[in-house]
Structures are given as C-alpha cells and as structure tokens.
Amino acid sequence: MAEFNIEKLSRIKVQTGLIIGVVLIGAAALGASASWLWLGLMLSILAGLILLQRPVLGLFALVIVALLLKFDIPTGSEVVLNPATLIVPGLLAIVILAMLRRQDVRIGGSRTFLPLALFLLANLISLFVGYALWDPTVPRNDRFIVVQFAQWLMYVFSALTFWLSSYLIQSRRWLWWLTATFLIIAGLLALAFISPPVKGIVLSQATVAVIRAPFWLLIAALAGGQLFFNPELSNRWRLFLSMLLVGVIYYAFYAGRESASNWLAVGSVIAVLLFFKWPRFRWFAIASLIIMTAAGILVPTIWDFAGGELEWQISGGSRLLLAERVLDVSWRNPITGLGPAAYRNYAATTPLPYLGAFWTQPQISSHNNYIDIFSHAGIIGLALFFWFIAEIFALILRLRSKYKTGFEAGYTIGMLAAGTGALAIMLLADWILPFVYNIGFPGFQASVLVWLFFGGLVALERIAGEPDLP
C-alpha cells in the first residue's frame, strides 16, 4: 500500500509539474507575442491536461461553453461552427487517451447504444448512396459534400454527447452537481432574460441557446422534476427552483408565446410533471380533456392561443407547404433517403407558389425533425430513431420503478417530461437534431444539452448509490 501511495504521489507531482510548465511557457510566449490565438492555444492545452486527470469536468465545460461562450468559427463554406461543436470531439479524444493510459477501454452495455449507432451508420450510408444515385439535373456545388458531412457530424456529436455523459458520470453526486450547475447558470440567464432592463445584456453575452426552445424545455423539466419529487431539497433550492419554474411558464405562455415551440415544449413538460405529481387527478384531467374536445371548446381555445387564422397565414400554411415539398422530393428514395441535407438541392429545382408569392429557387427547410430524418436517411433511419426513443422511454420506466423519491426520482421524471416535450417540438422545427441549413450549429448549442442529460439516465441506471446528496 505504501508503494502504491508513493507511485500515486509521484504521478501527481509529474502532472502538477506539467501544468506549471505549460503555464510558464505560455506566459513567456504571450509576453513575446501576445494574441488571442496564443492565449486560446495555451488555455486549451492547460484545460486538456486538467481534463486528462478528471474527464468528467468536460461535461461541466460543455454546459458553460454552450451557454456562455459566444463566437463563431468560419469553415470557408456555408457551415459556421462554434466552441460547443469542438468541445465534444475534443472531450472524446481526452476520454480515449484516459482509457489507453488506464488500459481500460470499454464502451458500456446500455440497450440505447445499438439503435443510436445504427442510426448514425444509416445516415452515413445514405450519404454515399445519395451521392451515387444523385440526379444529374439537380445542381450542387463542389463543396456540398462538406455540408453533407457537417449534417452527419451534427448527428454524431449529439450521439457522442449522449455516450460521453453516460460514460463519464460515475456517481450520483456528479450527476447532481452537473444538474445543479446547469440549473444555476441557465436559471440565472433565464431570469435575467425575462427582465427587460437586463435582457439586452443576456442577448449580447450569452449564446443563441437562450432563445431556443430546448433551453426552456430543459429548465422546466429539471427544475420541476426536483421541485415536485425531491423532498430532500433545502428551502433555498426550493425557492430558487420555484422562481425558475414560474419564470419559464411566464416566458413560454406570455412573453415568448409567439413561438409555438416554447409553449408547446413547456406545456408538455408541465403536463407530464403534474400527471405524476397528483396521480389521483389523472383520470379527472383526462376526462376533462375528452369532454372539452367533444364539446368543441379545447381545439378552438388552443387555435386562438396559437394565433388563429392570422398566424396560420403567416407561418402555419407556409410550413405545411414546405413540408409537402420535402416529402414530395424525398419519395425518390424512401428506403435510404436522399442523403444528409440533400433535400435542399432537390426541392429548389421547382418554383414554389404561395399566397401570391412565387419562389423561383426556394431555399427550403421542412421545419419538422421527423421529415428531416426521413429525407436524410429514409424509412430505415426514421425507424432506427424511433427504436432509440423507445429504448430511452423503456430505460425511464425501469428507473421509475426503482426510484420513487429523492434526486433520482426527480431526475427520472424530469427527463421523461423533457423527452415528451422534445418529441412534441420536433414536429415544429429541427430542435433536437438541427438541420444544417435551418437551426444548424448555432441551435446545436441548445440541443446538445438535451442529449447531455439524456445520457445521465444511462449513467443513473449503471452507477451505485450515494446517499449523501444535497
């Protein structure tokens, strides 16, 4: 045991020496020729050395970067990256190095991994099949393959985030800290965003994640899950989470109601949370909805709240027309799809008339995640995605039967609510798997956080108990 401690102490000294050395060398380099590039390089090396020792901190860095690090990285094409898109492959490289150093290479055995891996493979195959079968009458530029790989990589980075979270979280304590970190940072941003005097500051300093539906969806789900199902919370946490939930509801149903994705996402989350919070009222609520629908009250009320005929003319009708065009061109190859992002080129070959307007070369997005997946990877890709979703919900049910109260129960039901809301807003836009030409990599800064906390469900199923949670 003494020998082991000496070896461990030696490793710590070497690691500390490396970090100090990097800092000193970096300081000398910056003193000779200071620039943002050198500063970024030095900080990246320093962060890499720290993450090699504690890779799980990379998940915390992803939360911070996705919400607060606001700058774009041009690629020379129509695709613009951001730091959140780079931290995922960087963290993967660090995890692989840590595995090799420990001589412990393992992936994990969750049932969710197989359909997700096959989904990525199906999209990659569809890329090459789509290229081989490309209609020569449909124009494409020489760099279009870069856009297609960018679309595929957006799916890959989402899946990698899911796996990294499930792999790196080794205790409930780490999952709690990660959840608390998100709730504090995102919660303060949300509360500031709905305050007119400081809203401009948030928009100038935070990333575009704060104006995306997944941001508000995730706050409502995690805050509501803990508030309703975790009796171990302190009074300060209860007050903070109550403020968050009220603030999110205010934004979704009043200040930000012009975006249907906001109130549909938050409404779905609240409905699921209340369904599990007060089980005695489930059948009363369901019966009330049925009666209101049969009486012709519910649908007109939702229609008017969503903006009615005016909103349909401005947005709804055009979205339906765009979705129809994408489906029409995608039936060229319904089995494996046209390939990632390919429908934009195919859909632009025919003019698109709508309400007196005439788009000669329409730049089309379907504004529907399910249609996007079908067009990218066909029926096979869509079926594999639904298989993955089914495994996620089966995992949640297993966790729900095991955890009845406390942090774990709140997290499980919160993510069930988040999953329900995510499936709902996928009907309105590419919120969860962004389309490179629409929400794209900027929106990835919001959607990646949903994948991060879905990965926490896999970790929760695997890890041993730690009772000393806040």
N, C-alpha and C positions, 0 to 999 in steps of 0.2 A: 504493500500500500504506500509506503514511504517513497519507493522508487517511482510509482505512478504519479504521486504528487509532485515529485521533483521534475519529471518529464513534462507534466502539465504546466508547472510554473515556468519551465524553460520556453515552452511554446508561447505562453502569454508574453514573456519578455521579448521574444523574437517578433511577435505580432505588434506589440507596442512600439518596438524599435522601428519597424517598417512604417507604421503610421507617422511617428515623429519624423522619420527621414523624409517621407513624402511631403509633409508639411514644410520642412526646412528647405528642401529642394524647390518646392513650388513657390515658396516665399522669395527665394533668390531669383527664380525665373521671372516672377511677376515684377520684382524690383527692377530687373534689367529691361524688360519689355512688357509692361502691363497691358493687358487687353482682356475683353470679356471671353475670348476664345481660350486663352491660357487659364483664366480663372475657372471657367466651366470644366476644362480638362482636369485641373488639379482637384476640384471638388468631386468630379466623377470618380477619379482614382481613389480618393480618400473614402468616398461612400462605398466603392466596391470592396475595399479592404475591410470596412466595418461589416458590410453585409455578408462577406465570406465567413465571419465569425457568428453572425446572428441573422441568417437569411430572412427570417420571419419579419424583420423590420422593413423589408422591402414592400410588404403589404401596406404598412402604415405610410411609407413613402408614396405608394401609388395613390392612396386616398388624398394625401396632401397635394401631390402633383396634379391629379385630375381636377381638383377643385380650385387650386390657387396659382399654379404656375402657368401664366398666360403669355405664350408666344408661339408663333407658327414656324414651321421648318419647311421651306420650299424644297421640292424634289425635281424641278425642271419640267414637270408635267402638270396635269390638272389636279393632281393629288397633293394636298398640303398636310404634313404631319404635325404632331405636337408631342411634348415630352411624355405624355401618358402612353402614346403608342410605342415609344422607345424603351420605357422602363420595363415593359412586360418581357420582351426578348432579352433585355439585359439581366433581369432577375432570373430568367430561365438559365442563362449561361452561368450565373453565380451558383444556382442550385446544382447544376450539373458538376461544376468544379467542386462544390462541397461534397457531393456524393462520391466523386472519384477520390477525394482526399480521405474520406472516411471508409472508402472501399465498401460502400453500402448503396448500390444502385437498385432502387425499387420504385415502382410507379404507383402501386396501390391497387386494391381489388374492388372498387366500387362498381356496381352494376350500371352506373350512369356513364362510365367512361367509354364503353364499347359503342353505343349508338352515336355518341358525340364524335368519336374518332372516325367512324364510318361516314358520318355526315360531312366531315372535312374532306375525307377521301372522295366522296361522291361529287363534291364541288370541284375538286381538283381534276377528276376525270372528265367532268362536264366541260371544264375549260378547254382541255385538249380535244375532246370530241366536237365541241362547238367550233373550234378553230379548223378542224379537219373538214367539217361539213358547212363551213361558212358560205353563205350565198354571195357569189362574186358581184352581184348587182348592189349589194349593201356596202356603202363606203366605210372605211376605217383608216385611221392614220397609223403611221409606223410605231407610235408609242402607245397604242391602245392596249397592247399586251401588258404594259406597266400598270394601267388602270385595272385590268382584269386581275392581275396578281395582287394589287392593292385591295381589291374587294375580297379576294380569298383570304388574304392575310388579316383583314378585319375579323373574319370568322375565326381564323386560327388564334389571333390574340385574345379574343373573347374566351375561347375554349382553354387556352393556356392560363388565363387568369383564374378560371374555374378550377383547373387542376392545381395550380400553384397554391391557391388558398387552401384547398383540401389537403395538400401535402405538408405545407409549412406550419399550419396551426396544429400544434401537438398537445395543447391543453385547453380546457375551458377558460382558464384565466386569460390566455392570449386571445381567444375569441371574444371574451368580454371587453378586453382593452381595445381591440380593433373596432368593435361595435361602438364603444363609448367614444373613441377618437372620431369616428365618422359623425356620431350624433352631436358632439360638441362643435366640430368645425362646420359641418353642413348646417346644423341648427342655428348657429350664430349668423351664418351667411343668410339663411332663410329669414330669420327675424329682422336682420338689417335690410334685406331686400324688400320686405313689405312695409318698411318705414320710409316714407317719401324723402325725408331730409338726408338719408344716407344711402338711398337706393343707387344713386349715381356713382357713389364710391365703390359699391359692390360690383357694379357693371364694369367699372374701369379696372378693378384689381383682380376679380375672380374670373375663372374661365366661363365659357358659354354653358357649362354644365348646369349652372344655377337657373337657366331659363328653359331647361329641358324637362320634359315630363318625368323621366326616370328619377331625377333628383328629388322631386316632391313625393313621388311614389315611395321611394326607399325611406325617406324620413318618416312619412306617415306609418309605414309598416313596422320599422324597427322601434320607433318611439311608442306607437300604440301597442305593439306586442309586449314591450317591457312594462308599460304603464298598466295594462289590463291584466297581465298574467304573472307578473313577478312581484310578489308581496314582500320580498327582501330588500326592495329599493329604499334608499334613505328618503327623507322628506324633501331634501334639496333636489334630488334627482326627480322625484315625482312632480315637484313644482316646475322644473325645467322642461320635462317631457310634456307636461300639460300645456305649457306655453307653446311648445313646438307644435303639438297637435292642433291646438286652436289656430295658430298662425298658418299652418298648412291648409286647414279647412277654409280659413278666410281667403287665402290666396286662390285656392282651386275653385271655389264656388262664388267668389266675388271679384277680387282684384284681377285674377288671371282667367276668368271664366270664358274669355273669347277663344281660348284654346280648349277644344273639347277633350283633348288628351289629358289635360290637367284634372278636370273634374271627373272624368271617367276613371282615371287611374286612382285618384284619392277616394272617390266614391266606392270603387270596388274594394279597396283596402279596408275602409271603414265598415262596409257591409260584412266582410269576412270576419273581422275582429269582433263585431257585435254578435254575429252568428254563434261564435264560440264562447263569448263572454257571458251571454244570457241564453243558455240552451232552452229554458222554459218558454221563451218567447219566439222560438224558431217557427213553429207551425202557425202561430198568430201572424207573424210577419209574412210568411209565405202565402197564407190565406188572404191577407190584406192586399198583397200584390196581385193575386189572381182576381179578386173582386174588383179592384181598381182598374185592372186591364179589361175585364169583361164589361165594366160599366162605361168604358171609353174615357176614363179620367187619366190613367197613367201615361199612355203614349202621347196624347196632346200636351200634357204638362212637361214631359221631357223634351218634346219637339219645340215648344215655346221657349223653354230654358236654354236650349241649344242655339236659338236664334231664329227658328222658324223658317219661313219661306225665303226671307232675305238672305240668311246665312246659307241656305241651300243653293241659291242662285250664285252667291259669291264664291262658295267653296265646295259644298257638297256635290252639286251636279258636275262640276269640272273634275272633281276627284273620281267620280264614278266613270266618267268618260275616259280618263287616263287609265284607270284600272282595266276597263274594257279593251283599250288599245293594247296594253301589255299582254293581257290574256290572249288576245287575237294573234299577236305575232309569236307568242310562246308555244302555240299549238303546232308550230313547225316541228318541234321535237319535244313532246310532252313527257317522254320517259326520262331522259337525262338532262333536259333543259338546253337553253341556248348557250350556257356558259356564264360565269360571273360578269355582271354589268353589261352583257351583250344586248339586252333588250333595248337599251337607249339608242343604239345604232339602227336596229331593225325598225323600231317604232317611229323613227324620224324620216323614213323613206316616203311616207304618205302624208299629205296635208291633213290637218285636224281642224274641222269647223266646230265652233261652239258659241251660241248666243250672238251671232253676228260677227264674231271674230274668226279669222282664218289663219291658222298657224301653218306656214308653208314648210318649215322644218322644225317641228315641235321637239323640244328638249324634255323628254317625258320621264317622270318618276311615278311609280304606281301608288305611292303613299300607303302601302299596305305590305307589311312584312311577310305575310303568308304568300302573297302573289309574287313578291320578290324572290322568295326561296324557290317557289315553283318554277319561275322563269330561269333562275340561275342553274338549278340542279334537277328540275323536273319532279315527277311524282316520286322518284326514288329519294331525292333529297328531302322533300317535304315529309315523306313517311318516316325517314330516319330522324328528322327533327321532332316529330310528334312522339316517336319512340323515346327519345331523350326526355321530353317533357313528362311522359308517362312515368319514367323511372324517377324523375325528380319528385313527382307527387307521391309515388309509392314510398320513396325514402321519407318524405314528410310524414306520411301516415305511420310508418314504423317508429319514427322519433316521437310522434304524438302519443302513441300507445305506451311509450317508455317514460316520457317526461310529462307530468301532469301540472307541475307548478315550478316557479323559480325562473332563473335566467334562461335555461334551456327551453322550457315551455314557451316563454315569451318570444324567444328567437325563432322557434319552430313555427308557431302560429303566425308570427310576423312575416316570415318568409313565405308561408302559404298564402297570406294576403298579398304579398309582393308579387308572387307568381301569378296569382289570379289577375291582379291589375296589369301585369306585364302582358299577359295573353290578350287582355282587352285592348290595350293601347296599340298593340301590334296590328290591329285592324285599321288604325287611323294613320299610321306612319311607320317608318323603319326605325322605331325607337330602340329595340333590343339588339338587332343585328343591322346596323346602319348601312344604307345604300351609299356607295362612294360618291354618287352624283347628287345626293339629296342631303340627308343629315350628315353623312360622311364621318371622317375622322374627328372633326370638332364634336359631333354628337357622341363619339366613342368615349369621350371623357366622362359622360354621364352613364352610358350603358355599361361600361366596364365595371362600374361599382356594383351593379346588379349581379353580374357574373361573379364578382369577388365574394359577395355574401351568399350566393347560392353555393359556392364552394365550401363555405363554412358549414353547411348542412352535412356534407360528406365527412368533414373533419369531426363534427359533433357525433356522428354515428361511430366513428372509429376510436376516439380518444377516451382515456379513462377519466373517472370523476375527480373533480377538485372542489370540495365543498366550500372553501373559503373565498367565495365571490362577494363583491360589494353588494 
